[in-house]
Amino acid sequence: QVQLVESGGGLVQAGGSLRLSCAASGRTSGTYTMGWFRQAPGKEREFVAAISWSGSSTKYADSVKGRFTISRNNAKNTPYLQMSGLKPEDTGVYYCNIHTYWGKGTLVTVSS
């Protein structure tokens, strides 16, 4: 069983930056795309960014393109999410996802 734990969330002013990390206990046995999702208060969980197992391909939600960068920890096979130019609408709980595994999330709050 793989458990994922996100970290790096917090309170930041609009225009600021945060870097999210994802730690995994155990190693996934396959070569899976890794990603980040988020859920704002009162809204459904939505896709933010994904990176292929090799790291050669990335994908972003339109709302974060040019501001967020997903990368991977090659030693631990987990994703990072560098967030810059944060906006109040980026507020939410951010979840790490690898295959069918999900973390419990880390809260990002962006004040205006």
C-alpha positions, -999 to 999 in steps of 0.1 A, spaced: 0 0 0 14 34 -10 6 64 11 11 100 -2 16 130 20 16 165 6 35 194 21 43 230 13 9 246 15 2 277 35 -10 313 35 5 336 9 -4 370 -6 -15 374 -41 15 373 -64 35 351 -41 49 317 -46 48 283 -30 63 249 -37 43 218 -30 60 184 -24 46 149 -23 62 122 -2 54 86 -7 57 57 17 65 26 -4 72 27 -41 47 23 -69 54 -7 -90 44 8 -124 54 37 -145 25 61 -139 17 97 -147 19 119 -116 -3 148 -110 -17 175 -88 -54 183 -83 -71 209 -62 -105 215 -46 -117 250 -38 -143 255 -11 -177 245 -24 -163 232 -57 -154 199 -72 -119 186 -73 -102 197 -105 -71 189 -125 -41 212 -121 -10 196 -137 4 163 -147 39 149 -156 47 117 -174 67 90 -156 98 99 -176 93 136 -170 94 144 -207 58 154 -210 37 178 -189 2 191 -190 -15 220 -173 -50 233 -167 -55 265 -187 -60 285 -155 -24 278 -143 -4 277 -175 26 300 -173 24 303 -135 27 267 -122 54 242 -130 53 205 -123 84 185 -120 94 152 -105 117 140 -78 137 114 -97 150 97 -66 116 92 -50 93 92 -80 70 119 -67 59 152 -81 66 188 -71 44 217 -80 61 252 -81 34 278 -80 41 314 -88 20 344 -95 -6 330 -71 -41 344 -72 -70 343 -47 -88 318 -70 -59 294 -65 -70 289 -30 -79 253 -21 -67 220 -10 -41 206 -33 -38 168 -37 -10 147 -51 -20 118 -73 -1 88 -85 -21 61 -103 -49 53 -79 -32 67 -49 -41 101 -34 -28 121 -5 -50 139 20 -41 173 7 -23 205 17 -42 238 21 -31 267 0 -47 301 9 -40 331 -13 -50 364 2 -59 394 -19 
